[in-house]
Amino acid sequence: MYWLMLFVAIVAEVIATSTLKSTEGFTRLWPSVVVVIAYETAFILLSLCLKKIPVGIVYAVWSGVGVALVTLIAWFVLDQPLDGPALAGLALIVGGVMVINIFSRTVTE
């Protein structure tokens, strides 16, 4: 259940971050509302995850998956190009998160 909450928290954070530019400095109402609600949801769920999953693991998964998803959304939706080094970096981030989750003994269920 905690891993599901973490996944939903990551999705909420990605929605908020991806919408942030369209707020135009929080001068547009509805994009601003989406950003505030999505960040609020993300941080509430993130704090609940910390009841069971160690903070280092939560943060590694949160940041790694979040960075990868935001970058992919920026690439496909916002037409922000990625070059070879950027793609290699994303692969390393995702690989690192996978190593932590598969091999680390600090990950709890």
N, CA, C and O atoms as a MOPAC input file, in Angstrom:
PM7 MOZYME 1SCF
protein

 N      0.81900 1    -1.20300 1     0.00000 1
 C      0.00000 1     0.00000 1     0.00000 1
 C      0.86500 1     1.27000 1     0.00000 1
 O      0.53900 1     2.25000 1    -0.67100 1
 N      1.97300 1     1.24300 1     0.76100 1
 C      2.84300 1     2.41200 1     0.83300 1
 C      3.53900 1     2.67700 1    -0.49800 1
 O      3.76100 1     3.83000 1    -0.86900 1
 N      3.87700 1     1.61900 1    -1.20800 1
 C      4.50000 1     1.80700 1    -2.52400 1
 C      3.50800 1     2.38400 1    -3.51700 1
 O      3.88800 1     3.17700 1    -4.37800 1
 N      2.24900 1     2.00200 1    -3.41200 1
 C      1.20600 1     2.57900 1    -4.26700 1
 C      1.04500 1     4.06700 1    -3.95900 1
 O      0.91700 1     4.88700 1    -4.86900 1
 N      1.05300 1     4.40700 1    -2.67100 1
 C      0.96400 1     5.82400 1    -2.29400 1
 C      2.15500 1     6.60200 1    -2.83500 1
 O      2.00400 1     7.73900 1    -3.28400 1
 N      3.33300 1     5.99800 1    -2.79400 1
 C      4.51400 1     6.67200 1    -3.33100 1
 C      4.37200 1     6.88800 1    -4.83100 1
 O      4.71300 1     7.95600 1    -5.33800 1
 N      3.87300 1     5.88500 1    -5.54400 1
 C      3.66800 1     6.02600 1    -6.98100 1
 C      2.67300 1     7.15200 1    -7.28500 1
 O      2.91300 1     7.95600 1    -8.18500 1
 N      1.57000 1     7.21900 1    -6.55100 1
 C      0.57200 1     8.27600 1    -6.75700 1
 C      1.18100 1     9.63700 1    -6.40600 1
 O      0.91300 1    10.62900 1    -7.08400 1
 N      1.99400 1     9.68800 1    -5.35500 1
 C      2.66200 1    10.93700 1    -4.98000 1
 C      3.57900 1    11.41000 1    -6.10400 1
 O      3.62700 1    12.60100 1    -6.41100 1
 N      4.30100 1    10.48000 1    -6.71200 1
 C      5.19400 1    10.83300 1    -7.81500 1
 C      4.39700 1    11.35300 1    -8.99900 1
 O      4.77400 1    12.35500 1    -9.60700 1
 N      3.30700 1    10.68800 1    -9.33200 1
 C      2.46500 1    11.13400 1   -10.45000 1
 C      1.91100 1    12.52400 1   -10.16400 1
 O      1.89500 1    13.37300 1   -11.05500 1
 N      1.45600 1    12.77100 1    -8.93400 1
 C      0.92800 1    14.09100 1    -8.57500 1
 C      2.01200 1    15.15800 1    -8.70100 1
 O      1.75700 1    16.25500 1    -9.19900 1
 N      3.22000 1    14.83400 1    -8.24800 1
 C      4.32500 1    15.78700 1    -8.34400 1
 C      4.68800 1    16.05500 1    -9.79700 1
 O      4.99100 1    17.19300 1   -10.15700 1
 N      4.66300 1    15.04000 1   -10.62400 1
 C      4.96800 1    15.20500 1   -12.04800 1
 C      3.90500 1    16.07000 1   -12.72600 1
 O      4.23300 1    16.91600 1   -13.55800 1
 N      2.65700 1    15.86400 1   -12.38100 1
 C      1.57300 1    16.71100 1   -12.91600 1
 C      1.79700 1    18.16300 1   -12.51100 1
 O      1.69600 1    19.07000 1   -13.33800 1
 N      2.10200 1    18.37600 1   -11.22800 1
 C      2.31600 1    19.74300 1   -10.74600 1
 C      3.50200 1    20.40100 1   -11.44600 1
 O      3.40300 1    21.53500 1   -11.91400 1
 N      4.60500 1    19.69500 1   -11.51500 1
 C      5.80700 1    20.25900 1   -12.12900 1
 C      5.60800 1    20.52400 1   -13.61400 1
 O      6.07200 1    21.53700 1   -14.13700 1
 N      4.91900 1    19.61500 1   -14.28700 1
 C      4.67400 1    19.78700 1   -15.71900 1
 C      3.70800 1    20.92600 1   -16.00500 1
 O      3.74600 1    21.51300 1   -17.08600 1
 N      2.85100 1    21.24400 1   -15.05900 1
 C      1.86700 1    22.31300 1   -15.23100 1
 C      2.41400 1    23.66300 1   -14.79000 1
 O      1.85500 1    24.70500 1   -15.13300 1
 N      3.48900 1    23.64700 1   -14.04000 1
 C      4.01300 1    24.87000 1   -13.42500 1
 C      4.27800 1    25.98900 1   -14.43500 1
 O      3.97100 1    27.15100 1   -14.16900 1
 N      4.84000 1    25.64700 1   -15.57600 1
 C      5.15700 1    26.67900 1   -16.57700 1
 C      3.89100 1    27.38900 1   -17.06600 1
 O      3.90300 1    28.59600 1   -17.31100 1
 N      2.80700 1    26.63300 1   -17.20400 1
 C      1.57900 1    27.23000 1   -17.73600 1
 C      0.87900 1    28.15500 1   -16.73600 1
 O     -0.08600 1    28.82800 1   -17.09900 1
 N      1.34700 1    28.19900 1   -15.48900 1
 C      0.76000 1    29.14500 1   -14.53200 1
 C      1.19500 1    30.57200 1   -14.81300 1
 O      0.58000 1    31.52700 1   -14.33900 1
 N      2.28500 1    30.70800 1   -15.60700 1
 C      2.84700 1    32.02200 1   -15.93000 1
 C      3.06100 1    32.85500 1   -14.66300 1
 O      2.55700 1    33.97100 1   -14.52900 1
 N      3.82700 1    32.26700 1   -13.74400 1
 C      4.13300 1    32.96700 1   -12.49500 1
 C      2.94400 1    33.04700 1   -11.55600 1
 O      2.81000 1    34.00400 1   -10.79300 1
 N      2.09100 1    32.05600 1   -11.60900 1
 C      0.86000 1    31.98400 1   -10.81300 1
 C     -0.07500 1    33.15900 1   -11.09300 1
 O     -0.76300 1    33.65300 1   -10.20000 1
 N     -0.08500 1    33.59200 1   -12.35200 1
 C     -1.01400 1    34.64500 1   -12.76200 1
 C     -2.24500 1    34.06600 1   -13.46600 1
 O     -3.21500 1    34.78800 1   -13.69700 1
 N     -2.21800 1    32.78100 1   -13.80700 1
 C     -3.36700 1    32.11700 1   -14.43400 1
 C     -4.00100 1    31.20700 1   -13.39200 1
 O     -3.32600 1    30.36600 1   -12.79900 1
 N     -5.29400 1    31.37600 1   -13.17200 1
 C     -5.98500 1    30.72200 1   -12.06100 1
 C     -5.97400 1    29.19900 1   -12.14400 1
 O     -5.46300 1    28.54400 1   -11.23500 1
 N     -6.52000 1    28.62300 1   -13.20300 1
 C     -6.73100 1    27.17500 1   -13.21800 1
 C     -5.44300 1    26.36200 1   -13.26200 1
 O     -5.34300 1    25.35700 1   -12.55800 1
 N     -4.46000 1    26.75200 1   -14.05500 1
 C     -3.19600 1    26.01600 1   -13.93700 1
 C     -2.57600 1    26.13900 1   -12.53300 1
 O     -1.96600 1    25.19400 1   -12.03300 1
 N     -2.74000 1    27.30200 1   -11.91400 1
 C     -2.22100 1    27.50400 1   -10.55700 1
 C     -2.94500 1    26.59700 1    -9.55800 1
 O     -2.31800 1    26.04100 1    -8.65600 1
 N     -4.24400 1    26.45000 1    -9.71500 1
 C     -5.02200 1    25.57300 1    -8.83600 1
 C     -4.54900 1    24.12300 1    -8.99800 1
 O     -4.37900 1    23.40900 1    -8.01000 1
 N     -4.34100 1    23.69700 1   -10.23500 1
 C     -3.85100 1    22.33200 1   -10.49100 1
 C     -2.50500 1    22.11700 1    -9.81300 1
 O     -2.28500 1    21.08300 1    -9.18200 1
 N     -1.60600 1    23.08600 1    -9.94000 1
 C     -0.27200 1    22.96300 1    -9.34600 1
 C     -0.36100 1    22.84900 1    -7.82700 1
 O      0.27000 1    21.97300 1    -7.23600 1
 N     -1.12600 1    23.71400 1    -7.20100 1
 C     -1.22300 1    23.70400 1    -5.73600 1
 C     -1.84900 1    22.39900 1    -5.24300 1
 O     -1.34200 1    21.79600 1    -4.29700 1
 N     -2.92500 1    21.95900 1    -5.85800 1
 C     -3.58700 1    20.72400 1    -5.42700 1
 C     -2.69300 1    19.51100 1    -5.67200 1
 O     -2.62000 1    18.61600 1    -4.82900 1
 N     -2.01800 1    19.47400 1    -6.80700 1
 C     -1.15700 1    18.32900 1    -7.11000 1
 C      0.04500 1    18.27700 1    -6.17200 1
 O      0.40200 1    17.19800 1    -5.69900 1
 N      0.67900 1    19.41600 1    -5.89000 1
 C      1.79700 1    19.41700 1    -4.94300 1
 C      1.32300 1    19.04600 1    -3.53500 1
 O      1.99500 1    18.29300 1    -2.83100 1
 N      0.18100 1    19.56900 1    -3.13000 1
 C     -0.36600 1    19.23700 1    -1.81400 1
 C     -0.60600 1    17.72900 1    -1.70000 1
 O     -0.23900 1    17.10900 1    -0.70200 1
 N     -1.21400 1    17.15600 1    -2.71600 1
 C     -1.45700 1    15.71200 1    -2.74400 1
 C     -0.14400 1    14.94900 1    -2.67700 1
 O     -0.01300 1    13.98600 1    -1.92000 1
 N      0.82400 1    15.38100 1    -3.46900 1
 C      2.11700 1    14.69900 1    -3.50600 1
 C      2.79100 1    14.70500 1    -2.13800 1
 O      3.27900 1    13.66700 1    -1.69100 1
 N      2.82600 1    15.83800 1    -1.47500 1
 C      3.53400 1    15.92200 1    -0.19800 1
 C      2.79300 1    15.21100 1     0.93200 1
 O      3.42700 1    14.65600 1     1.83000 1
 N      1.47400 1    15.22000 1     0.90100 1
 C      0.73100 1    14.46200 1     1.90900 1
 C      1.01500 1    12.97400 1     1.75000 1
 O      1.32000 1    12.28900 1     2.72600 1
 N      0.91400 1    12.47400 1     0.52300 1
 C      1.18300 1    11.05200 1     0.29300 1
 C      2.63800 1    10.70400 1     0.58200 1
 O      2.92800 1     9.63400 1     1.11800 1
 N      3.54400 1    11.59600 1     0.23200 1
 C      4.95900 1    11.36400 1     0.52000 1
 C      5.18500 1    11.22300 1     2.02100 1
 O      5.92200 1    10.34000 1     2.46000 1
 N      4.56300 1    12.07800 1     2.79800 1
 C      4.74200 1    11.99900 1     4.24900 1
 C      4.16400 1    10.70400 1     4.81300 1
 O      4.70500 1    10.14900 1     5.76900 1
 N      3.07600 1    10.22300 1     4.23200 1
 C      2.49700 1     8.96000 1     4.68600 1
 C      3.40200 1     7.77500 1     4.35800 1
 O      3.47400 1     6.81900 1     5.13000 1
 N      4.08400 1     7.83100 1     3.23100 1
 C      5.01500 1     6.76100 1     2.83900 1
 C      6.14000 1     6.60500 1     3.85100 1
 O      6.65300 1     5.50500 1     4.05700 1
 N      6.51800 1     7.70200 1     4.47500 1
 C      7.64100 1     7.68000 1     5.40700 1
 C      7.32300 1     6.92400 1     6.69500 1
 O      8.21900 1     6.68000 1     7.50200 1
 N      6.06600 1     6.55500 1     6.89500 1
 C      5.71100 1     5.73500 1     8.05500 1
 C      6.28200 1     4.32900 1     7.93600 1
 O      6.54600 1     3.67700 1     8.94700 1
 N      6.47300 1     3.86000 1     6.71000 1
 C      6.89500 1     2.47400 1     6.49900 1
 C      8.19600 1     2.34700 1     5.70400 1
 O      8.97800 1     1.42900 1     5.95100 1
 N      8.43500 1     3.24700 1     4.76300 1
 C      9.61000 1     3.14100 1     3.89300 1
 C     10.64700 1     4.15300 1     4.37800 1
 O     10.29500 1     5.29800 1     4.66100 1
 N     11.92800 1     3.75100 1     4.48000 1
 C     12.96800 1     4.67600 1     4.93800 1
 C     13.08000 1     5.91200 1     4.03800 1
 O     12.89100 1     5.83600 1     2.82300 1
 N     13.38900 1     7.04000 1     4.66100 1
 C     13.41100 1     8.31400 1     3.94600 1
 C     14.39500 1     8.31500 1     2.77700 1
 O     14.10200 1     8.89500 1     1.73200 1
 N     15.53200 1     7.68800 1     2.93200 1
 C     16.51400 1     7.64900 1     1.84600 1
 C     15.99000 1     6.91100 1     0.62700 1
 O     16.23300 1     7.31500 1    -0.51000 1
 N     15.27200 1     5.82800 1     0.87400 1
 C     14.70000 1     5.04600 1    -0.22100 1
 C     13.56000 1     5.82300 1    -0.87400 1
 O     13.47300 1     5.89800 1    -2.10000 1
 N     12.69600 1     6.39500 1    -0.05300 1
 C     11.58200 1     7.18800 1    -0.59400 1
 C     12.11100 1     8.31700 1    -1.45500 1
 O     11.61600 1     8.54600 1    -2.55900 1
 N     13.11600 1     9.02400 1    -0.95600 1
 C     13.62200 1    10.16200 1    -1.70100 1
 C     14.32800 1     9.73300 1    -2.98400 1
 O     14.22500 1    10.40800 1    -4.00800 1
 N     15.03700 1     8.62400 1    -2.92900 1
 C     15.71800 1     8.13700 1    -4.13600 1
 C     14.70200 1     7.78100 1    -5.21600 1
 O     14.87200 1     8.15200 1    -6.37800 1
 N     13.66100 1     7.07200 1    -4.83900 1
 C     12.63200 1     6.68300 1    -5.80800 1
 C     11.87700 1     7.92000 1    -6.27600 1
 O     11.67400 1     8.10900 1    -7.47600 1
 N     11.46200 1     8.76100 1    -5.33500 1
 C     10.73200 1     9.99900 1    -5.63600 1
 C     11.49500 1    10.86400 1    -6.63700 1
 O     10.94700 1    11.27400 1    -7.66000 1
 N     12.74000 1    11.13100 1    -6.33700 1
 C     13.50300 1    12.03100 1    -7.20300 1
 C     13.88300 1    11.36800 1    -8.52100 1
 O     13.79900 1    11.99800 1    -9.57500 1
 N     14.29500 1    10.12000 1    -8.47500 1
 C     14.71000 1     9.43800 1    -9.70400 1
 C     13.58300 1     9.25700 1   -10.69600 1
 O     13.71000 1     9.61100 1   -11.86800 1
 N     12.49300 1     8.70900 1   -10.22800 1
 C     11.35300 1     8.47800 1   -11.11600 1
 C     10.73900 1     9.81100 1   -11.53400 1
 O     10.33300 1     9.98200 1   -12.68300 1
 N     10.67500 1    10.75900 1   -10.59100 1
 C     10.12200 1    12.07400 1   -10.91200 1
 C     10.91700 1    12.79700 1   -11.98400 1
 O     10.34100 1    13.35100 1   -12.92000 1
 N     12.23900 1    12.79600 1   -11.85300 1
 C     13.09700 1    13.44400 1   -12.84700 1
 C     12.91500 1    12.79100 1   -14.21600 1
 O     12.78400 1    13.47600 1   -15.23100 1
 N     12.91000 1    11.47200 1   -14.23100 1
 C     12.75900 1    10.76600 1   -15.50400 1
 C     11.40700 1    11.07700 1   -16.15500 1
 O     11.34400 1    11.34700 1   -17.35400 1
 N     10.33900 1    11.03800 1   -15.37600 1
 C      9.00400 1    11.29100 1   -15.94700 1
 C      8.84400 1    12.73000 1   -16.41400 1
 O      8.31000 1    12.97400 1   -17.49700 1
 N      9.30100 1    13.68500 1   -15.60900 1
 C      9.19300 1    15.09100 1   -16.01400 1
 C      9.99600 1    15.34400 1   -17.28300 1
 O      9.54800 1    16.07200 1   -18.16900 1
 N     11.17500 1    14.75000 1   -17.37400 1
 C     12.00800 1    14.92800 1   -18.55800 1
 C     11.34200 1    14.32800 1   -19.79300 1
 O     11.37200 1    14.92500 1   -20.87000 1
 N     10.74900 1    13.16100 1   -19.63900 1
 C     10.06000 1    12.53600 1   -20.77400 1
 C      8.83500 1    13.34400 1   -21.19800 1
 O      8.57200 1    13.49100 1   -22.39100 1
 N      8.09400 1    13.86300 1   -20.23400 1
 C      6.93800 1    14.71000 1   -20.56900 1
 C      7.40900 1    15.98100 1   -21.27800 1
 O      6.80400 1    16.41000 1   -22.26000 1
 N      8.48400 1    16.57500 1   -20.78000 1
 C      9.01700 1    17.77700 1   -21.43600 1
 C      9.44200 1    17.45800 1   -22.85900 1
 O      9.27700 1    18.28600 1   -23.75500 1
 N      9.98600 1    16.27500 1   -23.07600 1
 C     10.44300 1    15.86500 1   -24.40400 1
 C      9.26600 1    15.65200 1   -25.34600 1
 O      9.24600 1    16.19500 1   -26.45000 1
 N      8.28400 1    14.86200 1   -24.91300 1
 C      7.18200 1    14.49700 1   -25.80000 1
 C      6.06600 1    15.53100 1   -25.86200 1
 O      5.47500 1    15.72600 1   -26.92400 1
 N      5.76600 1    16.19000 1   -24.76300 1
 C      4.62200 1    17.10700 1   -24.72800 1
 C      5.04700 1    18.54800 1   -24.97900 1
 O      4.37800 1    19.27900 1   -25.70900 1
 N      6.16000 1    18.95400 1   -24.37400 1
 C      6.59000 1    20.34300 1   -24.48300 1
 C      7.64800 1    20.56000 1   -25.55800 1
 O      8.18200 1    21.66100 1   -25.69600 1
 N      7.94900 1    19.50900 1   -26.31800 1
 C      8.91000 1    19.59200 1   -27.42300 1
 C     10.28700 1    20.11200 1   -27.00800 1
 O     10.92100 1    20.86400 1   -27.74800 1
 N     10.74000 1    19.71100 1   -25.83100 1
 C     12.08100 1    20.06000 1   -25.38400 1
 C     13.00200 1    18.89300 1   -25.74000 1
 O     12.85700 1    17.79900 1   -25.19400 1
 N     13.94200 1    19.12100 1   -26.64600 1
 C     14.76000 1    18.00700 1   -27.14800 1
 C     15.72700 1    17.45400 1   -26.09900 1
 O     16.17600 1    18.17000 1   -25.20400 1
 N     16.03100 1    16.16600 1   -26.23400 1
 C     17.03600 1    15.50300 1   -25.40100 1
 C     18.11900 1    14.95400 1   -26.30600 1
 O     17.83100 1    14.37800 1   -27.35500 1
 N     19.35800 1    15.13300 1   -25.90300 1
 C     20.46300 1    14.57400 1   -26.67500 1
 C     20.94300 1    13.28100 1   -26.01400 1
 O     20.38700 1    12.83900 1   -25.00900 1
 N     21.96600 1    12.69600 1   -26.58600 1
 C     22.49500 1    11.43100 1   -26.08800 1
 C     22.91000 1    11.46800 1   -24.62600 1
 O     22.52500 1    10.58200 1   -23.86400 1
 N     23.69000 1    12.47300 1   -24.20700 1
 C     24.07700 1    12.52700 1   -22.79400 1
 C     22.88400 1    12.65500 1   -21.84200 1
 O     22.90100 1    12.09000 1   -20.74800 1
 N     21.86100 1    13.38600 1   -22.24800 1
 C     20.67100 1    13.51100 1   -21.40100 1
 C     19.96400 1    12.16700 1   -21.27200 1
 O     19.54000 1    11.79000 1   -20.18000 1
 N     19.83700 1    11.45400 1   -22.36900 1
 C     19.21300 1    10.12400 1   -22.31700 1
 C     20.04600 1     9.14600 1   -21.49500 1
 O     19.49800 1     8.32700 1   -20.75800 1
 N     21.36800 1     9.23000 1   -21.62000 1
 C     22.24500 1     8.37100 1   -20.81900 1
 C     22.09700 1     8.69000 1   -19.33500 1
 O     22.06100 1     7.78200 1   -18.50400 1
 N     22.01300 1     9.95200 1   -19.00700 1
 C     21.81400 1    10.35400 1   -17.61400 1
 C     20.50700 1     9.83200 1   -17.05400 1
 O     20.45600 1     9.34900 1   -15.92300 1
 N     19.44400 1     9.93000 1   -17.85200 1
 C     18.15000 1     9.39500 1   -17.41400 1
 C     18.22800 1     7.89000 1   -17.18400 1
 O     17.67000 1     7.37700 1   -16.21400 1
 N     18.91700 1     7.19000 1   -18.06800 1
 C     19.07500 1     5.74200 1   -17.90400 1
 C     19.82500 1     5.43200 1   -16.61500 1
 O     19.48400 1     4.47600 1   -15.91900 1
 N     20.84100 1     6.22400 1   -16.28700 1
 C     21.57800 1     6.01100 1   -15.04300 1
 C     20.70800 1     6.27900 1   -13.81800 1
 O     20.79300 1     5.55600 1   -12.82500 1
 N     19.88100 1     7.30400 1   -13.88300 1
 C     18.98300 1     7.60800 1   -12.76600 1
 C     18.01000 1     6.45100 1   -12.54300 1
 O     17.85900 1     5.96400 1   -11.42200 1
 N     17.36100 1     6.02100 1   -13.60600 1
 C     16.39900 1     4.91400 1   -13.50000 1
 C     17.11500 1     3.64600 1   -13.05100 1
 O     16.58900 1     2.89900 1   -12.22500 1
 N     18.30100 1     3.39600 1   -13.58200 1
 C     19.07800 1     2.22500 1   -13.17300 1
 C     19.43100 1     2.27300 1   -11.69600 1
 O     19.37300 1     1.25300 1   -11.00800 1
 N     19.79200 1     3.43000 1   -11.21200 1
 C     20.10900 1     3.57800 1    -9.79300 1
 C     18.92300 1     3.29500 1    -8.90100 1
 O     19.05800 1     2.62800 1    -7.87600 1
 N     17.76900 1     3.79200 1    -9.27800 1
 C     16.55300 1     3.52200 1    -8.50700 1
 C     16.24500 1     2.01900 1    -8.52200 1
 O     15.83400 1     1.45500 1    -7.50900 1
 N     16.44400 1     1.38700 1    -9.66400 1
 C     16.19900 1    -0.05400 1    -9.75800 1
 C     17.17200 1    -0.83100 1    -8.87000 1
 O     16.76300 1    -1.77600 1    -8.19500 1
 N     18.43500 1    -0.45500 1    -8.86100 1
 C     19.43000 1    -1.13200 1    -8.01900 1
 C     19.04100 1    -1.01900 1    -6.54800 1
 O     19.11300 1    -1.99900 1    -5.80600 1
 N     18.63200 1     0.16500 1    -6.13300 1
 C     18.21700 1     0.34900 1    -4.74400 1
 C     17.05000 1    -0.57400 1    -4.40500 1
 O     17.06400 1    -1.25200 1    -3.37700 1
 N     16.05200 1    -0.59600 1    -5.26200 1
 C     14.85400 1    -1.36800 1    -4.96100 1
 C     15.05900 1    -2.87600 1    -5.07700 1
 O     14.41900 1    -3.64200 1    -4.35500 1
 N     15.92600 1    -3.30500 1    -5.96000 1
 C     16.12000 1    -4.74100 1    -6.15300 1
 C     17.13400 1    -5.31000 1    -5.16400 1
 O     16.93500 1    -6.41000 1    -4.65100 1
 N     18.21900 1    -4.58100 1    -4.88600 1
 C     19.33400 1    -5.15600 1    -4.14200 1
 C     19.51200 1    -4.62100 1    -2.72800 1
 O     20.17800 1    -5.27000 1    -1.92000 1
 N     18.94900 1    -3.47300 1    -2.39800 1
 C     19.18400 1    -2.88900 1    -1.08900 1
 C     18.38300 1    -3.59800 1    -0.00700 1
 O     17.21000 1    -3.91900 1    -0.19500 1
 N     19.02900 1    -3.83500 1     1.12100 1
 C     18.34500 1    -4.45900 1     2.25400 1
 C     17.59400 1    -3.42200 1     3.09600 1
 O     16.86900 1    -3.78300 1     4.02300 1
 N     17.76500 1    -2.15400 1     2.78000 1
 C     17.08200 1    -1.11500 1     3.54800 1
 C     15.65800 1    -0.88700 1     3.05700 1
 O     14.88000 1    -0.19400 1     3.71200 1
 N     15.31600 1    -1.46100 1     1.91900 1
 C     13.96200 1    -1.32900 1     1.39400 1
 C     13.06200 1    -2.26200 1     2.17900 1
 O     13.35300 1    -3.45100 1     2.30900 1
 N     11.96600 1    -1.72400 1     2.70500 1
 C     11.02500 1    -2.53800 1     3.47700 1
 C      9.72100 1    -2.67900 1     2.73200 1
 O      9.39400 1    -1.84800 1     1.88400 1
 N      8.99900 1    -3.68200 1     3.02600 1
 C      7.68300 1    -3.90100 1     2.41200 1
 C      6.58800 1    -3.57000 1     3.38900 1
 O      5.40800 1    -3.69000 1     3.05900 1

